Amino acid sequence: MNAHAFLVALTTVLGVAAVTTVLFQRLKQPVVLGYILAGFLIGPNFPFPLFADRKVVETLSELGVILLMFSLGLEFRLGKLFKLATTAGLTAVLQSSLMLWLGFVTGQAFGWTTLESLFVGSIMAISSTTIIAKAFEEQNVRKPLRELVVGVLIVEDLVAILLMATLTAIASGTGLSAATMAATTGKLAAFLVGLVAVGLLVVPRAVRFVNRLGRPETTLVASVGFCFAVSLLAHELGYSVALGAFIAGSLIAESGEHHEIERLVTPVRDIFAAIFFVSVGVLLDPSLVAQHWVAIVVLTTVVVVGKVVGVSLGAFLTGNSVRTSLEAGMSMAQIGEFSFIIAGLGLSLKATGDFLYPVAVAVSALTTLMTPWLIKASGPLANFVDRKMPPPLQTFVALYGSWLEQIRSKPQDKTHGMIIRRLIWLLVLDAGLLLLVVLGTALGLAPLSAFIDERVGLDEGMARVVVLVAAAVLAIPLGTGVVRVSRRLGLAIAEAAMPAVKAGALDLAAAPRRVLVVTLQLGMVLITGLPLLAVTQPFLGGVYAPIAFAALVLALGPGFWRGAANLQGHVQAGAQTIVEALISQARKGGVTNLPTTEPPPEVLAQVRKILPGMGQPTPVYLHERSGAVGRSLADLNLRSVTGASVLAIARGTEGLLVPDAKEVLRAGDTLALAGTHDAIAAAKALLENPGETNLRRPAW
């Protein structure tokens, strides 16, 4: 590579990229697509190419990958991961596992090899941080949704790093074997633990020392130099440079100086990140795209539908409202920079055919174009889903988030905490042993059958039957154990919000606790079952494992529906009690028609004690100046917009039970709201806002 060729390539790349990015900004389209178009224009597949040296562009793009991953690492701290573990972390694991499985199955359906299908699943598992950040910035997305999505993206980035390291080892080794996987896992764990342990002792202190010198250029050079040094170390040990860059950023983040370093690195990162996306366009081959257009359409559909379902389900199960969950799912329905890196990895390792990279680019381009429209459509879709849900589901949705919020905020005694931790470890142990049995059987079926044939004298067919029966004898108790421990764990967690009563006593929380236990059990079965399915599908093949998993999930459905129906009756009885409490308060004040002041907050304190599981019913008084007066509940769309639900309305001494959607609100009404603290705060702000006439506003 001579200086002239380097200068020509750099000038061509940045010059064309500058033009296309300005054009795409004027068209209000993601600039990432402009960079990809620039790469196509200067690449060998354009009819009149402004051809730039491909090797130079690839070298520059490698720098872009390193700096991109370094910047992501600066946002990742170990403490932050622990905080995200029970919300965004579980959502990311559920979504990534679902997409890994869907991607692998789709690849197999098109007749691609096992390794190519694994790369397809990995490509589809990770959403685009760059594209989402840009879309959120342009549409001014509200903070709670932004925090949830960013949290999921951080964990997804970590999953992508692990996928890349594992795929590199598998593609460079002898294929999918137990020995290869064990060696890969062991080496990766040793590398990560050793590097992080040594780095935590040295790097944060060194970074703080350099930063105290007060010279920004020194801080920048030292930080980027360390990034490239760790990337080189990872490369020399057989891992991706992206892994090294990410770890380098994470270690520097532990110093507490990451915001300053991120500010310094950002301009350099943006230049090389642009070159990286240009290099993606250089490899775009329209002939391959045209040849595989069916696969592109199918994969695009799978990405959008799978991610919307996976993220929305995970977000809801971890305590977010239906609206927020759907918004998060539709925001993350695309693939991006990590998908390109993984596709490029498969190409460089010769683990995939030439077709996969342009297919991944085409799917990314389509899903990127759809992202802003999906975000805009998430609000109306949430309204539609809320309207069409049966009443028992509407009631359950209104209370579920408040139960989880109560569990998280309530201090646990040591004994109860020990029980929950023990059950979690039992669940992990059962799932791990089940995974070992399945993988051991899949990988060892042939040698074990041959061994039995040699030692016992059974023919090979009968020996295989013996091995499979023995595996089933081991696997069935372990699978049953996962379901049973999930229920016990769900019960232990549910009792944190609604404590059990003594034997023989009237259990007023039975209905809400029962549906919460089934929901938590279903969530834990999904969280453990989907990763198991994603990992074992390449070894087992066929449809038996997915059918068994689907049957298990469906078997929990009737129990959930009965619980939701019982909860509906519980809430209706509670609504009667709430109305009586509010009317009683009005009568104490000598009111015969309409109350003229808002009831004190402690009016419903007794209701909360005698009716556990109703969340935290909060009274909201409607003044004459409220914009909600004269409007129906259907028109306000309160539950869909804020996540809070109206349990009951007290109208003077008349009283109303659970109101229907056509009920028109009047001045002096007292509404009993249920939901999380944030949902109730949002509902109160909308209801009490003088002259508010447009409550059905977008969520971004």
N, C-alpha and C positions, 0 to 999 in steps of 0.2 A: 504494500500500500504506500504510494508516494504522496507527498504533500499536495501536489496539484490535484490528484484524483480525490483526495479527502476533501479539499476545498470545494471542488466542483459538486461533489455529492452533497455536502452540507448546504451549499448555496441553493442547489436545486430543491432539496427537501424542505428547507425553511421558507424559501421563496414561494413555492407552490402551496405549502401549508398555510402561509399567511393569507394568500388570496382566498383559498377555499374556506378558511375559518371565518374570515370577514363576511363572505357570502352567506354562510350558514347562520351566522349571528343575525344578519339582516333578515334572513328568512325565518328567524326564531326557531331554528332546529338545533339539536345537540351538536356542539362543535366536534365531538368525537367522530361523527360521521363525515365531517369536513376533512379531518385528518386522513381517514380511511380512503376517501375519494382522492385526496392528494397523492396517496401512495399508489393507487390504481393508475392515476395519470402519468406518474413517472416510472411505473413498472413495465416489465416486458410484455404484459398481456393487453396493454392499451394499443389500439391501431396506430396511433401516432405518438409513441412514448417519448417523454422528456427523460430519457433513460439515465438513471443514477446508478452508480456502482452498487450492486446488490450486497456485496460483502461489507462495504463501508456502512451501508444503511443498517445491516444486521448488527454490526459492531456497535454502532451508535444506539440502536434500539436496546441492546443488552444493558447499556448504561441507563437507559430509561426504565427498564425493568427493575434494576438495582435501586435506583433512587425512588421509584414508586413504592417499592416494598419497604424501603427505609422509612419513608414518610408514614406508611401505614403502621410500622412498628413504633414510631414515635407516639401514636395515639393509643397504643396498647400497653397497659400496665397490669401486673399480676393481680393487684388489688381490684382493678376495674373488672377483670374477668370474674373474680369471685362474686362481685356485686351483681353481675349479669347472669350468673349461673342459673338462678331459679326462674328467670323471665326470658330475656333475649337468648340466653344460652340454650335452654330447652327448645325454644322455638327454632333456633338455627339447626340444632341436631335433628329435630323432627323433619324440617323442610329439606335439609341436605340428604338425609337418609331416603326420604321419599323420592327425591329427584335422582339420586344415584341408582335406585332400583328402576325407576321409570326409564331413565336413559339407557341402562344396560338392556332392559327388556326390549326397548325400541330398536337398539342396535342389532340385537339378535334377530328381531323380526325382519330386518332388512338384509339378513344374511352376512353381517359383518363378523369378524373374528371376535373371540372372547376378549382379547386385549383391546381391540378397537372399541368394543362395546363398553369396556371399563372406562376408557378415555371419554367416550360420549357421556356416560353418567357423570363423570367428574366435571366435564365442561358445563353440563347443565345444572350442576349443584350449586354454583356460586353466582350470586347477583353482582351487579356492577356498582362499586362504590362511587366511581367517577360520574357515571350517568345519573345516578340517584341524587348525588350531592348537587349537581347542576340543575336537575329538575326541581328539587326542593328550593333551591335559591331563587329560581325564576318564578315559582308559584307561591312563595312565601308560606311554606307549610308550617303549621302550628307546632309548638315545642314538644308536647307529649308524643305525638306521632314521630317527629324527627328523632327524639331520643330513643324510642323503641326500635326504629329501623336502623339507626346507626349502631345500636347495641347488637342487633342481629348480624349486621354486616361485619362487625369486628370479630365475632365468633366464627362467622363464615370464612373470613380471611384466614383465621387460624386453621380451620378445617381444610382449606385449600392448600396451605403450606404442608400439612400432614399428607394430603392426597398426593401432592407432587413428589414428596420424598418417597412415599410408598410405591407410586407408579414408576419412578425412576429405578428403584431397586428391582421391582418385578420385571420391568422391560429389559433391564441389563442382566438379569439372572437367568435362571433355567425355567422360568414360567411360573405358573401357579402351583406351588407345592408347599407342604407344611413346613419343610426345612427352610425354604426361601423366605416364607412369611415370618417364621420365628427369628431367623437371622436378621431380616430387615427390621423387624420391630425392636429387637435387642440393640442393634447398632444405632438405630435412630434414637432410641431412648438414652443410650449411653452418650451419644454426641450432644443431644439437647441438655441433659442433666449436667454433663461436664462443662459445657460452654456457659450455661446459665449460672452454675455455681461459681465458677472462676470469675465470670463477668460481673456478677453482683458484688463481689469483693473488691474489684478493681475499678470497673468502668464508672459507676456513679461518682466516686471520689475524684477520679481523674477529670471527669467532665466539669464538676463543680470548680475544681482548681483552675482549669483552663478558662472557664467563663468569668472567674473573678479577676482575670487579667484585664477585662474590660475592652478587649479588641475583637470586634465582631468577625473580622476576616480570619483571625486565629481560631476562633470557635468554629467557624464554618469549615475551615480546612481540616482541623483536627477531627471533627465529627464525620465529614465525608470520607476522610482517610481511614478512619476506624471502620466505617461501613464497608468500604472496598476491601479492607484487610480481612474482615470476617467473611465476606462473600467469597474471597479467594480461598480461605481456609475450607469453607463448605464445599467449594468446587473440587479442591484437591482430595477431599475425603469421599467424593462421589455423590455429593448432594447438589441441589440446585443453588445457584448464586442468589436466587430470590429468598431462599430459606435463610441464608447467612445475612442478607440485608435486613430481613424482617427481625431477626434476633438482635442484630446490632441496634436497630431503632428501639426495640423493647428495652434493652439494657440501658441505653442513654435516657429513655423515658423515666427510668427509676431514679435518675439524678434529681428530678424535679425541675430541670432546666429545659425540658423538651419544647415548651411553647416558644422560647426564644430561638432555639435551634431550628424548629419547624419554620419559623418566620424567615430565617436566613436561607434555609434549604429550598423553600417553595419556588422561587424564581428559577433556580437551576433545575429543579425537578420538573417544572412545567415545560421547559424547553425539551428536555430529553424524553419526557412522557409523550409530548407531541410527536417526536421522532419515532417513538415506539409504535404509536398508532398508525403513523405513516408506513412503517415497515409491515404492519398488518395488511394494509391495502396493496403493498407491492406484491404480496403473495396471492392476491385475489385473482382467481382465474374464472372468467365468465363461462368458458366452455364446461368446466367442471360443475359450476353452479347450475347451468342449464341441464346438464346430464343428471344431476341429483336434486332436481327441483321438488320432486315428491317428498324426499327425505327432509328437505328444508321446511316445507309446509308442515309436515307431520311434527318435526322437532320443535318448530315455532309454537304450534298448538300445544304440545306437551309442556313446553317451558311455561307458557302463560297460564294454562289451566292448573298444572301441577304446583307452580309456585303460589298462585292465588290460594289454592286449597291448603297447601302445606303451611304457608306462613300464617294465613288467617286462622286455621285450626290451632296451631301452636300458640299464637298470640292470645286467642280467646281462652284456651285452657290455662294459660298462665295469669289470667285475671283481667285482660283488657276487654273493653266493650266490643260489641259486634261491629260498630262503625269503625273504631280504631283498628280492629283486627283486619277488616276488609280493606281499609285504606293502606295498611302496611302490606298486605298481600298483593294488592294491585300496584303498589309502588315498586315492589321487588320482582316484578314479572319480566325480567330480562337477564341476559348474560353479557359479560363485558371483558374487562382487561385480564382477569384471571383465566377466563375461558380461552383467550388468545394465548396466554402463557402456557396453559396446559396443552392446548392443541399444538403449539409450536414444540413443546417438549416431546410429544408423541412423534412429530415429524423428525426431529433431530435424532431421536433414539431409534428411528425406523420401526417403531412399534405400530404405526398406523399408515394407511395408504395416503397418497397425495390428496385425495378427495376431501379428507376430514377437515383440514384447515380452512379452505374456502367455504365449506358448508357451515362451520362454526362462525365464520365472519358474516355470512349471509343471515344466519339466524340472529346473530347479535344486532346486525343492522335493522332487521325487521322489528325485533323486540324493543330496540332503542327508539325507533320511530313511534312505536305504540305506547311507550311509557308515559309521556305527558297526557295523552288521551285517556289512558287507564286511570291515572291519578285524578283527572277531572271527573271521570265516570264513577269513581268509588263512592262519592256521596249519594248520588241518585240510586246506585245499586244498594247501598246500605238502607236507604229509605224503603226500597222495594222489598228487601229481605225482611225488614222489621214488620212491614204491613202484612206480609204473607205468612209469617210464623204463627202457628196455632197458639191460642192463649196460654196453655201450660208452658210452652217454650218461652213465650214472652215474659212470663212471671219468673221462670228460672233464670233467664238471661239478666233480668233486672237485679236479681239478688246474688248471683254467683260471684261477681266481682267484689261485692261488699264482704262476702264470706272470706275470700282469700285475703283481702285487705285486713280484715280483723285477725286472721291467723298470723299474718306477717308482723302486725303491730303489737300483738299480745305477748308479753314476756312469758317464756315457758319455764316450768320448774325442771330441775335437773333430771328427775326420774323420767318424766314424759319425754324430754329431749333425748335421753339415752335410749328409750324404747324406739323412737323414730329413727335415730341413727343406726341402731342395730337392724331394724327392718330394711333400711336402705342398703346396708351391706349384704344382708341376706338376698335381697332382690338382685343386686349386682352379681353376687356369687352364683345364684341359680342361672341367671342369664349367661354369665361367662362359661359355666360348666356346660350349659346347653349348646353354646357356640362351639366349644371344644369337641363335644360328642358329634355334632353335625359335620364339622370340618374334618374331624378324624375319620369319620365313616366315609365321607366323600373322597378323601384323598387316600385312605388306606384300604378301600374295599378290595381292590385288585390284589395287593400283596397279602392281605389277611386271608382272602379266599384261597390263594395259592398255598399259603402256609397250612391252612386247615386241610386242603386237598393232599398235601404232602405228608402231614403228620397223622391225620385221622383216616384218610382214604376216601373221604367224600368227594363226589365229582364237583367240578367247579361251580356248576349252577346251584347245587344244594348248599355248597359252602357260602356262596353269596347270600342265600336266603338266611342261613344261620347268622351271618354277620349283621344283616339288616334287622333281624328279629332282636338280636342282642342290643343293637343301637336303639331300637324302639323301646326296649325294656328300660334302658337308661334315660332316654330322652323324654318319655311321657311323664314320669314323675317330676322331672325338672321343669317341663313346660307347665304342668299343673301347679308346681311350686311358685312359678312366676305369677300366675293368676291369683293364687291364694295369698301370697305375700303382698301383692299389689292391693288386695282388698284390706288386709290387716293394716297396711301402711296408710291406705286411704282413711280407714276408720280412726287410726291414731291421729292423723292430721286434722280430720273433721272435728274430733273432740276438743281440739284446741280452740275452735270457734264456738262449738256447742257442746259443753261438757256433758258426759253421761250422768244419769241420775241413779240413785240407789235402787237396788232390786225391789220391786213392788210399788215404787213411787210412780206417779203420773209423769210420763216423758213428753213434755210439750214440744220438744225439739226433734221428735222422732222423724217427722216427714221431711223437713229440710236436711237433717243429717243424713238420712237414707239416700236422697238424690245426690248429695255432695259426695258421699262415699263412692257411689257408682260412677260418678263423673271423674273423680280422682283415680279410681281404678282403671277406667277406660283410658285416661290420659297416660298413666304409667305403663299400661299394656302397649300403647302406641309408641311411647318414648323408648321402651326396651325392644319391642317387636320389630319396628321399622329398621333400626340399625342392624338387628340380626338378619332380617330379610335381605337388606342391601348387601351385607357381607357374604351371606351364604348362597345367594342366587347364582353367582358365577360358578360355584362348585356343584350345586345341586341341579340347576337347570329345571326345565319342566314347569308345571303349574301347581304341583301338589303343595309346596310350601306357601305360596300366595293364597291358595284356596283355604288352607288350614288357618292361616292368619286372619283372612277375611271372615271365616266362619266364627272365629273366636271373638272378633270385634262385634259382629252382628249378634252373637249370643248375649252380649251385654246390653243390646238395644232395648229389649222388652223391659228389663229391670229399670233402665233409665226412664223410659216412658211412664211406667207405673209410678216411679218416684216423682216425676214432674207433675203428673195428674194429682197425686196426693198433696204435693206442694201447693198446687192451685187451690185446693180446698182449704189448706192451712192458712193461706194468705187471705182468702175470703173471710174466714173466721176472724183472722187478725184485723182485717179492715173494719169489721163490725165493732171490735173492741176499740180501735183507733177512733172511729167516728163517735162512739159513746164518750170517750175521754175528752175529745174536743168539744162536744156538746155540753158535757158536764162543766168544762171550764167556762164556756159561754154563759151558762146558767148561773154559775157562781158570781159572774160579773153583773148579774141582773139584766142580761140581754134576752129579749124575747124574739127579735127578728134577726138582725145582722150584727156581728161583732164589729166594733169600730177600732180595735187595736189588735196588733199581732200577739198571739199567745206566747207566753214565755217558753224557752227551749225545754224546760223540765216537764212540760205537759205530758210528753210521751215517754218519760223515763220509766214509769211503772209498766207501760205497755212493753217496753224492751225487756223488762225483767220477766214478765209472765208469758211473753211470746218470743222466746229465743228463735233465731233463724229468720227474723223479719229484717235483718240488717240493722240499720240505725235510722228508723223513721224520723224524718225531720219535718216539722210544720213550717209552711211558707204561707204568709198572709198576703192576699192580693188587695192592694190599695186601688182607689179609683183611678189613679194616674198610671197604673200598670198597663203596658201595651198588650198584655194577655187578656185583659177584660174584653168580653164580647166575642172571643174567638173559641172555636172548639178545640178539643185535645188533638183531633186528627189534623187540624189546620196547624197547630203549634208543632206537632211532630216531635214532642219533647224527648221521648225515649231514644229515638234514632239520632237526634242532634247532640244530646248531652250524655246519654247513657243512664239517666235517672228515670224512674218510673213513678207514676202517681198511684199510690196504693188506695187512697181514699180521699174524699172531699167532704168537709163539714161546712154546711151552709146554714148558718145561724143555728136554730134548734131543730131544723129539718133533718139534716144529715143525708149523706149519700154513701153507699158502699162502693165497691170497686166500680168506677165510672166507665162508661163505654166511650168509644172514640168520638161520638157525636155530641157529647156533653159540652155545652157552652159555659165558659167560666164567667162568673159575675164578681163585681166588686164586693169585698167582704168574705169571699170564699177562703177557707183555710185548706191548703193541699198538704197531704202527708206524703213526702217523697222518700223513696228508697233508692239506694245505689252507693257507689264509693264516695268518699269525701270530695274528690275532684268533680265527679258527675253531679253531685248535689250542689256544689258551689257554682258550677256552670249553669245549672237549671235555675237556681235562685237569681243569678245575675240576669238571665234572660227574662224570667218572670217579673222581676222587680224593676226592670229597666223602664223608665217612663217613656211612653210613646213608641216603644219598640214594635215595629209592624212587620218585620221580616225575620222570623226566628228560623225559617228553613234556609239557613245560610250555609255555604260550603264550609268544609272543615279545613281548608288550607288557607 
